[in-house]
Amino acid sequence: MYRGYIDKNHKIELVSSFDHINSDLIFLVAKDENDERLKAALNAAKEALAIKDSDLKNSKYQNDKSCSYTYMYFKDPSLPSLKSIFYVGKGKGTRWTQHVYDQLNKDVSLVTNKKELLINDWIKGQHNENEFSSKSIVNKSKNLLVRKIGQWCDQYSEASAFTMEHVLISGLIGVFDLANGNGGQSTYKSLNLLVKPAKLDTTIPANSKLWNKAIKKFETNNRSSLEPFLYLCSAKKIVDEITKKLFSLNLIPYPIPYGRKEIDHMPSHCAVVGAGDQSLYFRTKNEHPFCLQLKLSKKEAGFKINLKPLQRTLNGFKDFKFFLNEVSNQKNQNSNFKIKFQIKKEGGDAYFKPFAPDGKGRKDPVFPIDDTEVSVQPNWLPSHLKLNLTTALKHLNDNFN
């Protein structure tokens, strides 16, 4: 296995082990069974770190179906900058404009994520100017709404595009600042990456210690199990803002005893649970037997909302199930359609997805952090209702009280 890292000055070093490196100086560590692919990945990471706003204005690359590339979408296409990126991806061929084509052929009333909303807004602007065909709108999006920022045509092109995407999403811009449907995977074939999350403040001793520990674990495993904890710590500003917002909605932080081993320095209602879900927990000011789990989505820059038993015990689950049945019965009496709330994982670790259709977990909406509205279809509210995080929680308070 070959190993290498990039330090905070963007210098590449190849090493035999990560055991003796100073983690405070490290931006990214990588390893691979193929030393040439590792070098290609490290060079792509260095390219990503060198990107400036001026580079985004002239990012034209020749079309070559054999090449792999990394691309970006911008909120303000006329003034592209690292601060206005809302989506980062990688691909070949026409992948970079496929998102525009998909939206031109999709029912806009069914849009449930921020990426689609922003692309739709741009498309509407083109229709207002002139009568454009779908082909002309897609063509106009090239090097305007969407721009390639890196392209490779050698045998390691996919690894290079993969690495640049991951570094941009996780290390330079931040997973919680984008509308990606994917948080930027950290493994490609035998190539493994661990990047210091954007906005992770390692001047805080506990964060620095966690980053150092994550590198040590990465040394012996294909990926670090501490990665979700690092991302949650990097979201401290978001945690504080959302906690303040929910308090104004009469929802108060609910301390969680589990999933906190590595983050005792974070607020007590923060935890990493399940398969690495970064979560915040709240409860109502009354005696209802449920708590609210807001799952920070590394995938779409926002929160998924679950209801969970207040107490993680069999009796706690029974009280939770009884409460939901009572709400369901009451809603049935006041509506023309039948409501059946489906609890997942019945028992102490049970949960209910209030904004997914029928509570089944499919099409579970992500509510953007910035309160952008998305379409929801729960069976206890009018279908295709548009809500943001604040209004969704207000509806939850009103209907589950």
Secondary structure, 3 states (H helix, E strand, C coil): CEEEEEECCCCEEEECCCCCCCHHHEEEEEEECCHHHHHHHHHHHHHHHHCCHHHHCCCCCCCCCCCEEEEEEECCCCCCCHHHEEEEEEECCCHHHHHHHHHHCCCHHHCCCHHHHHHHHHHHHHHHHCCCCHHHHHHHHECCCEEEEEEECCCCHHHHHHHHHHHHHHHHHCHHHCCCCCCCCCEECCEEEEECCCCCCCCCHHHHHHHHHHHHHHHHCCCCCCHHHHHHHHCHHHHHHHHHHHHCCCEEECCCCCCCCCCCCCCCCEEEECCCEEEEEEEECCCCCEEEEEEEECCCCEEEEEEEECCCCHHHHHHHHHHHHHHHHHHHHCCCCCCCCCCECCCCCCEECCCCHHHCCCCCCCEECCCCCEEECCCCCCCCEEECHHHHHHHHHHHCC
